[in-house]
Amino acid sequence: MRRLIINGKLLLNNSVVNNKNILIEDGKIAAIGNEFNAHDIIDANGNYVSPGFIDIHIHGSAGYDTMDGNFESLNAISKTIAKHGTTSYLPTTMTEDITKIKKAIKNVYHNKSNVEGAEIIGLHMEGPFINPHQKGAQDEKYILKPTIDNFLNLCGDFVDIVKLVTIAPEMDGALDLISYLKDKGIVASAGHTDSTYDEVVAGVKAGITHATHVFNAMKGFHHREVGTLGAVFDLDISAEVIADGIHSVFPAIRTLIKQKGIDNINLVTDAMMAASLSDGKYELGGQDVYVKDGAARLKNGVLAGSTLTLDRAVKNIVDNTDLSLYDAVILASFNSAKVIGIQDRKGLLKEGYDADIIIFDENIDIKKTIVGGKTVYEKK
């Protein structure tokens, strides 16, 4: 089916373009320009037309979690985050009981093509190969030694669904596993780590290319041992950040942008099941989480994921940095695609790319979400 988006302000080629339309055919962006014919006209009504957001680190939403290990949960997450402009994502597992992790991975593998909202493009394993000293809200009793055997025991026949693994490079055995992940085309990301600068360097030499929720659950910066954070600043790896003003205040995020440059940073939510819901008591990784004023914490006060959505993250970047709307959107779309190697088909309004497109107003309030050319959300 041919669809045509008209009357939009297109975020295109580092600018906002007012006089072009987007032709969608067979789930792809067939052409961008004028003089197209189509039976199905989508009128953007002067709103912004943008590539859809890509969330490579999200545990849950709307009362559901990836670790539930069932289709109902994945489908609910997919449909809910689509309302906030996310068109593709990596359901993210936790450091939990081995059987639960296995079940969650198998569930994502078998149901990735069945969800009705945002597309599942793989899976992110956040742990269990982490440092207990930087466990954050992960349950220490389920941390495993980072070995190839342990990794394969968790993934089994479903290893191909794994696109990203958060790992502490300083742990015994980690470098061999990181090297294995690199050979398999799986992104190894430094996170939940107490690593020194030199330990991160060793991890990067082994294959680390990314850093998980920078500033959070990692050794901080000191001028005589710059730690994990200093390594992230200094080395040629990408860095994800939770731009909610809670996990990291905006002066820290502005510093990260200045240090890394906008090409090397991407926005994630690290959202848990309370996202899109009200304050109250929830669960993450088998532990009780208390949400107050939108901040999710364990009983001891440790942050436990977020209630952030990517539309709000982009708005926060626009409101609290000097980045343009175009660049803020790139942080939530193309840059995330680059991290996991799908930038040749997702993250831009470009001919030949997947028709993952969102329409939103000046407040980044989502009006319509299109995934693979199909409308999956429309604000009434």
Order of alpha helices (4+ residues) and beta strands (2+ residues): beta-beta-beta-beta-beta-beta-beta-beta-beta-beta-alpha-beta-alpha-beta-beta-alpha-beta-alpha-beta-alpha-beta-alpha-beta-alpha-beta-beta-beta-beta-alpha-alpha-alpha-beta-beta-beta
